[in-house]
Amino acid sequence: MQDLPATEVRTTCPYCGVGCGVLARVAADGNVTVRGDTDHPANFGRLCSKGSALGETTSLEGRLLVPEIGGRETSWDEALDLVARRFSETIEKHGPDSVAFYISGQLLTEDYYVANKLMKGFIGSANIDTNSRLCMASSVAGHRRAFGEDIVPGTYEDLDQADLVVLTGSNTAWCHPILYQRLLAAREARGTKIVVIDPRRTATAEECDLHLAVDPGTDVLLFNGLLAHLDIAGVIDRNFVDSSTTGFAEALSVASAEASSPGAVAAGCGLAEADVRLLYELFAATSRTVTVYSQGVNQSAHGTDKVNAIINCHLATGRIGQPGMGPFSVTGQPNAMGGREVGGLANQLAAHMNFDRPEDVERVERFWSAPAMARQAGLKAVDMFRAAGDGRAKALWVMGTNPAVSMPDSARVRTALKSCEFVVVSDVTRTDTTRYADVLLPAAAWGEKGGTVTNSERRMSRQRPFLPVPGNARADWRIICDVAQRMGFGDAFTYDGPLEIFREHARLSAFENHGDRLFDIGALAEIADAEYEHFPPRHWPQASGEPCAERLLVDGRFPTPDGRARFVAVRQEGVALPVDAKRPIALNSGRLRDQWHTMTRTGRVPRLMANVPAPTLEIAPLDAHRRGLRDGDLAHISSRYGFARARVTVSDNQKPGTAFLPMHWSGHFAANAGAGSLATPLSDPFSGHRN
């Protein structure tokens, strides 16, 4: 018998928010190999270590393939009937706010859309939030405060065109490797200066021109000082400020009073004054400046203020909306941006509409013909699990994420999952969270499901299936719709596939949108089957009858009622990681180069595990000496929320008084090594972001 020829399919990587194009080849024997897609404008054929190993993650070992009730295998009908009945009964007895969905940036846009529609339009609660809350909600809130809408104005091309790139709170070399390689190429080609602001000397700092090892949580002070310096240096763009913004005088007054001089900033941030002055002088002298920020800025009890402190500096100099300049939020997950577009956050509606505008609520209600439209924001991630623990949330559905490990104060989250009356988990494999599921639903994995994702530069790409869906697994959108139909909402959830959902999503983006919302993909509302299948990567907005807009805000007009951007006066409010005599070390966390989230995918690949095979605590030599610790020692690490254990690595990369523990280690790979057990659940008052 002759072997069938291998097939190759264009799809998108399921890891970080760079959104790299991938060509996946399935050989005649079923073996999967991947390579970078040279035609994809996010990566031009490059892949990082995780992306290049994707073919090694597609085996069925450990996969969930059959629904389970109480650990017993069952049929889809029995499982779905039970989920629908228990949710319906809970809503009838306790009201719609007694149920909640916790979803994931691993979902495709079409999955996100129907989950949001079911909860907010038909169940009647906004208790739907996403693990993306933990990585980019502060950017969303900061964008809305400054721009009037959650928009990223620039593109990756700005990194190619900038003369100065400031990387703050971003270990780009490990967390967004392809963007980092692109930046190094620009440095080689045009001499781009690179400044890294990070308490830790990361791999990103190895190639930079200036590294500022700030004390954790002092970012607002640093950027307030920059704003004050820009005024003193005479580089404020007065024409832009006067014609396109409001609030500059107040923001400058607060910044100048708080950060009176580079010396005062240096003292408050734990930096050398000469380094602060050099940063300020570089920024003032360089028109083409991009400030890239990520989780080190966002994941804070004051993350939104940090975002606005950065944006204030770009607005003051008019460095926004033009080539090679602007504030740039890079997201952590492949579809964090797509989730924002469809209202996957508890405090947002679909298509960049919001609960604080009654006309938006009424508009979405009419579009969906929603029988029970939610009219106020719901529980955000941290509060959602508190509600599950104290009995307010009596039925919880977790989709494609592992909060038992990844949430802050994770011991409390595990207690909440255990005590919640009814827990549903839909996922690809068994995790620390699935052990708490009353009903376990097997979901289709990357390579088996199809739909769209949106990367950090607003570029939509297709994820396409190239493998058959194994066992009895199902796509997330179908599972959600199956439950919705059993709850009595069938007419609104009779989609025949992701394309039909995408068309509705596009129609809603354009519905009664007269340019007041920049998110508009109405040109795709009637996209043909063949065009959706082909679907080359493209930016939004793409309004009907208008060309695709790659760069936003080029005309200095913003989606606010008066068309002006808002300066936000922000103050340094203490520090994000407080220390005291009992606990004198500030703990940071983040990713390793070769691992992803809680390692449910990458942890199965031996060559990815080989670099760092066990959890390690990185600590400064001075702090190690004071505690009698040496390389390889087993350290007990405690906070007021829990404890962890990890092997010690003594490193000059750590600033004295700080330590670093990777975020990835779950109970499947190590005992009591999770950073989530130590993390504080304090939340940003604007974004709901956690520390």
N, C-alpha and C positions, 0 to 999 in steps of 0.2 A: 504494500500500500504506500503510495507516494505521500510524503509529508506536505501539509498545507503551507503556503508561503507565510512568512512573518508579516505582521501588520504593524504600522506605526501611526499613532494618534497624537494630535496636538492637544495639550491640556495645560493646566496651570499648577504649579507647586502648591502643596497644602500647608506649608510652614509659615514663614513670616510675611509681613505686609508688603515686601518688595514686589511680590506677584510675578515671579519668574515663569517664563514659558518653558514647557517641558515637552519633549518628544518621547513618548512611551512606546516601546516595541515589545510585542508579545510573540515570542518564537513559537515554532510549530509544537515544541514540547511543553508550552505553557510558561516558559521562563520569561521573566520581565526584566528588561533593561531600559535605562533612561539616558537621555542626553539633553543638553540645553538646546532650546529652539533659537536658532540664529536670527529668525525673523521677528522675534518678540522684542518690542522696544524697551522692555524693562531690564532685560539681561543680555540680549544679543548673543545668546548661546552659552553664557557662563552659568555655572551652578556651584553652590557651596558644598561642603562635605555632606550635609544632611540631604540636600536635594539630589546629589549624585548617587546617594544610597537608597533612593526611593524604591528602586526595583527589588531591594532586599527586604522590604516591609510588607509585601503583598501576599505572603503565605497565609494559609488559613489556620495556622497554629494559634490556639488561644482565642479564636474568633467566637463570638456569639452568633449562633445560627438558628436557634429555635426560641420562641417566646417562653418565658417562665413565670409562674405564679408561685410565690413562696418557695422558690427553688425547684419546683416541679415543672418539667417540660409540658407545654400545652399547645393548643392551636391558636392561630391568630384570632379567630372569632371569639374564643373564650377570653383571651387576654384583652382584646379591644372592648368587648362588651363590659368586662369588669372595670376597666379604666373609665369608660364613658359613664357607667352607672355610678361609680363612687364619686366622680367629679360632679355629676348632676345632683346626686343626693346631698353632697356637701354644700353645694351652692344653694339648693332649695332650703336647707336647714339653717345655714349660717351666713348666707349671702355671698356674692361673687368675690369679695375680698378675702374669703377664707381659702382660696386656692391660688396657686402661683406656678409660673414656669421659670426655670433657670436654664438659659440656652447658651449658645456658644458661637464664637467666631470661626469655628470649623464648619458650621452650617453654610450652605449656599444661600444666595440672596432669595431664591424662590422658597426655600425651607423657612427662612427667617420671616418672609412676607406672610405666609399662611399661619404661622404660629402667632405673630403679632395680630393678625386679623381675627383669629379665633378668640384670643384673650381679650383684646380691647373692644372689639366690635360686637361680639356675640356672647361671650361669658359676662362681659360688662365690668371688668376690672383692668387696671393697668399694671397688675402684679406680674409683669414679664420683664426680666432683666437678663443680662448676658455677662459671661466672663470677660468680655471686652470692657466692661465697666472698670475692671481692675487695671487696664492698660491705657485707655485713651479717653475716659470720660472727662478728665480735666481739660483736655484739648477741645472737646466738644463745647464745654461750658465757656472756655476762654474765647473760642471762635465766636460763639453766639454773643457774648458780651461785647466783643470788639467789632465784629463784622455784621452782626444781626442774623447770621446763619452759620451753620457748621460747614465751613468751606476751607479747603486747602488751596490757596491761590496759585501755587507754583507747580512745577513738574520736575522730574528727575534731570531734565536737560539743564536746569539751573545749577546743578552741581558741576556740570561740564563747563559752564560759562562764568562761574563765580571767580573772583580774585581772592576772596576770603570766605572760608567756611568755618563757622563756630559750631562745634559738636558739644552739646550740653546734656548731661544725663543720658548719654547714648554710647554704649560700647559697640559702635557700628561695625567694627572689624569682626566681631563674633555674632552680633544679633541681626545685622543686616549686611552680610559679607559682600554681596554683589554691589550694593551701593558704595561700600567702602572701596572696593577695587575700582569702581568708576571714578571715585574721588581721587584716588592715587594716580589714575591715568591722567586726570585733569591737572593734577599737580605737576606731573612730568611734562605735560604738553604746554602748560601756560604759567607754571610757577605758582599755582594757587597756594595761599597760606592756609594752614590748618591749626585751629586752636581747639583744645579739648578741655572741657570743664567737668571734672569728675573727682570725687574724693579718693578714688583708687586709680593707680597707674595701670590701666588696662592695656590690652593688645592694641587698641585704637591709639593710645598715647605714644606708642613706640615710633610712629612716623610723623608726629605732629611738630609744629614749630614752637608751640607754647602749650604747656600743661598746667592748669590751675587746679590744684588739689584742694578744693573748697571744703570747709567743714560741712557735714551733711545738713541740708535744710536751709542754707543761707543764700539760695539762688536769688530771691527777691531783692535782698540787699545789694548783691553784685550787679544786677541789671538796673536797679534804681540808681546806683552810682553811675552806671553807663549813661543813663538818660540825662542825669545832671551834667556829666562831662560833655555830652554832645551839645548841650546848650552853651556851656562855657567855651567850647571849641568853635562855636559859630557855624555848625553844620546842620542846624535844624532847617528843614525845607519849609520855609514860612508860607510859600504859595500853596503847597499841598496841605499843610496843616490848616490854613485858613479856609481853603475851598472844599476840603474833603473830610475833615474831622471835627469833632467836638471834644471838650474836656481836657485839652492839653495843659492849660494853665494850672489846673488843680493837680493833675498827675505830676507835672514838673515840680510844683511847690512841695508836694509830699516827698517826692524823690530827693529833692535838694535838701530838705530838712533832715531826712533820715540818713542820707549818704552825702555828708557835707564835703568830703574830700576822698581821693583815692586812699589816703592813709587810714581814714576812718573805716572805709570799706574793707581794706586789707585786714585791719584789726578784728573786725566783726566776722570775717569769712575765714580767718586762719591762713591768710596768704601773705606772701611778700609784696610790699607796696610796689616794687619795680615791676612785678608780673601784672598786677592790676593796671598800672599805668600803661604797660605795653598793650594789653588787651584793648583798653579804651582808645589808645592812639591808633591802633590798627583798624578798629571799627570806624572811628571818626574819619580816617583817611581813605577808606575803601568803599567806593560807591556800590560795587557789585559784591554784596555780602549776603550770604545765606546763613541763617541760624537753624540748625537741625536739632530737634529735641525729641526725646522719647521717654521711656518709663522712669528714668531717674528724675525727670521733672514732674511727670504726671502722677506717679504713685506717691502721693503725699497728702497729708491733711490740709496743705495749702497749695495744692497743685494748680488750681485755677488761677490763683494770684501769680504764681510763677509763670504760667503761660502768658498772662496779660502783661507782666513786666517785660517779657521778651518782645511781644507784639508792640508794646509802646515804643520801644527803641526803633523798630522798623517804620512805624507810622510817623514818628518824629522826623525821620530822615527821608520820608517818601520812598523808601526802599521796599516796595511791594508791587506785585503785578507786572514787574518788568523783568527782562532776561537776567539771570544770574543774581537775583536778590529776592529776599523775603523770608518770613518765618515758615518753617517746614516741620510739621508733625509727622513722624514716621511710626506707623502702627505695628503692633506686635503680632497680629494674626492675619491669615490670608483674606478674611472677609470681615474684619472689624469695620471697614468703611461701608461695605454693603449692608451690614446690620444697622448702621446709623441711617442709611438711606431709607430703610423700610420701617423705622421706628422700633428697633429691637431693644431700646432702652426704656426703662419704666417711666421716665419723665418726658418722653417724646412721642409724637404721632408719626405716622408714615409720611414719606415724601417731604421731610424737613418741615412739617407742620408741628404745632406745639400746643400743649394744654393751656398755656397762659393767654391764648387767643381764642375766645369762644367761637369766632367765625371759623377757625380751623377745625375745631371739634365738630361743629355742625356740618362742615364741608365733607369731612371723612365719613361722618355718619350717613349723609345722603349718598355718597358715592358707593358705599358698601351696602346700602339699605340695611344698616345695622340695627338690630332690634333692641340692643342693650348697650349703647355706646358708653364707654368709660369717659368721665368728664374731669378727672383729676389724675395727677401722677400717682403711680403705684410704689410699691416697695422696691428700693434699690438693693443690690446684692447683699451687702452686710446686713441690712435691716430685714431682708427676706428670710435669711436663716435664723435671725433672732426671733422672727415671728413664727417660724417653724418650730423653734425650741420652746417658746412659751405658749403655744397652742392657738395663736391667732391664725396662722396658716395651717390648715388641717389636711390639705392635699397638695402635694408638690410633685412637679414633673421636671426632671433634670434631663437635658438633651445634649449629648456629645461633649461633656466636660466632667471634670473630676474634682468637685469642690471640697471633698473630704481631705484633699491634700493641698489644693491651690489657694483656698481662701485663707485670709488672715484669721488668727485665733482658731485654727482648724480643729482643735480638740472640741471647742464649743460647737463648731459646725457638725462634727461627727455625732455629738450628743443630740443635736437638733434633728439630724436625719434619723437617728435611732428612735427618738420620741415622737416624731411626726406620725399622725394617724395613718396616712396613706402616701407612699412614695413610689413613683414610677421613674424608671431610668431607661432611656433608649440610648444605646451606645454600640460600638463596634466590638469591644473586647471587655473582659472583666477588669474592673478597677477597684480602688479603695472605696469608691462611692457605690458601686453596684451591689456590694454586700448588704447595703441597707434597703434595697429595692423590694417592695412587695410584689411589683410587676416589673419584669425585665424584658425589654423589647429589642430585638436584634436589628441594627441599622446597617445600611449599605455604607461601604468605606470609600475612601479616595480610590479612583480607578474603576469603581463600580457605579458611581452616580454622576448625573449630569446637571449642569446649571451654570450660573454666573457667579463671579466674585469681583470685588473692586479693591484695587491696591491703594497704597498710601498717596499716590498722585492722582486719584480719581479715575483710574483707568480700569474699565470693565473688561474682563476676559472670561473665556469659557473654561470650565472644567468639563471634560468629556469622558464618558466611560470607555474603557478598553478591555475590561474584564467582565465576565458574567457575574450577576449577583448570586452569591453562594447560599446554599441551604434555604432557609425561609426568611432571610434578611430582606428588609424593604427600605426604600428611600425615605428620608425623614419627612419630606412633604407629603408623601402618601400616608405615612403613619398618622400624621397630624390630621389630615383630611378624613381618614377612616374614623378617628375618634370624633371629629366634628360632626360627621354624618350621623353617628350613633347617638350624639347628644341632641339631635333634632335640627341641625343646621345644614342639612344636606344640600339644599338648593344653592348655597353660597360656596360650597366646597366640592364641586363636581368636576374639578380640573382633570384633564386627561394626560397631563404631563407638565414638566417645568416650563415649556414654552408658553402655554396658556396662562400660567401664573405670571411669567415675565411680562407678557403683554398687558395684563391688568395693572401690574406695578408701574409700567410706563404710562398707561392712561391716567392713573392717579397722580403721577408727578406733574402732568400737564393740566389736570382738571382745575378749571377756574384759576389757572396760574397765568397772570398777565405780566410776568416778568418780575413780580415781587419776591418769588423764590427762585434762586439760581439753579437749584436742583430741578432739572426738567429734561426728561429723556422721551418726550412726547413723539419725537421722530421715529421711535422704535415701537410705538404702540400697536402698529399693524405689521410688525416684522414678519416676513414670510418664513415658512418652515426651513427652506434651504438657506436663507440668509442667517437665521439663528444658528443653524448647524455650522455654517462657515464662520460667522461672527469674528472678524479680526479684532484684536484689542483696540479699544477706543476710549477716549475721555468723555466724561459728562461735564457740562450740560450738552445736550443735543436736542434742542427744541425743534418742534415741527417747522419746516421751512427755513431753518437757519443752519449755518455750518457748525460743525463741532468746535467748541471753544476749548482749546488746550490750556490756555492761560486765563485766569480770572482777574478781575479788578484792574484791568489795563487802563480803563478810562477814569480811575479814581472815584467811581461811584460804587456804593455798597448797598446790600439788600436790607437797609434800615428805612424807617418811615421818611426820613429826610435825606436819604442817600449818602449820609456821612458815617464814617467809622467812629467808634467811641474809644478815646483814651480811658483807661480805668486806673484810678489812683489806688495803688496797692502799697501795703506796708509789710515789712519783715515782722512776722508774728512768731517770735520764738524760733525753735528749730523743729524740724520734722522728726528727728530721732533723739529725743531728750535722754540725757544720761544723768546719773547721780552717783553718790559714793558707793551705793550697794551694787549698782550695775553701770560701771564707768565706760563700757565699750558700746559704741554705736554700731549696730549690725546692718550691713547692706546685703541685698540679695540680687540675683540676676541670672542670666543664662550662661551656660557653657557653650563653647563653639559647636560641639558635636551633638548636643542634646536639645530636646524639644519638650517644653511643658513638663508633664509628669511621666515622661519616658514611655508611655504606652505604645508608641511607634518606634522611636529611635532606640529605646532600651533593648529591642530585640535584634539589633544589628551589631555583631561582635566588633567590627572595625570602628564603629562609632563609640562603643563602650571602652575600647582599649586605651584611649587617651587619658581619661579620668574614670577608672573602674569603680571607685568608691567615693562616698561623700567626704569632702575636705573643708576645713575651716581655715581660711587664709587670714593670718594675723601678723601685725608688725613685730619686728624683732624686740623692740623695747617692751611691748605688752607681753610678749611670750616670756621674756626674761623675768619680768615682775611676777609671773605666775608659775615659773618653773617649768614651762612647756618647751618641748623640742619637736623638730620635724618627726612626724609619725606617731606622736603621742595621741591617745584617745582623749578628746576633750568633752566635758559635759557643759553644754551651753544652756543657760536659762534666761527667761524673761518673765515678766509678771503674768504671761499668758500660757507658758508651757516650757518644754525643754526639748533639746535634741542632742545627739552625739555625733561627732565626726572626727576624722583624723586631722591632725594639725599640719599645716604648711606655713612655715615662717617665711615671710616675704617682705622685701623692701617696697613692693608695690602698694602695700597698705600704709596709710597714714596712721601714726600713733593715735590710739583712741578709737580706731575703727577696725572692723573685721568684715569678712565676706563669706557668705554661705550660699552655694547655688540653690536655686529654687526647685530643682527637678526631683529630688529623691522621695519616692513614695514608699508605702509599705510593701510593695511588690519587689523592691530592690534593696531596701535597707530598713533596719528597725530604728524608729525614732530619729530620723535624720532630716525631716522636712522643715524647711524654713517657715512654712505656714503656721507651724506650731508656735513659733516665736513672735510672729508679726502682730503688731498692734492693729485692732480693728477700728481705730479712730478714722473718721471719714471727713473729707472735704465738704464744707457746708454748701458749696455751690454745685459740685459735680457728683457727690456721693462716693468719690474716689477714696480708697483706703490708703493708710500710711505704708 
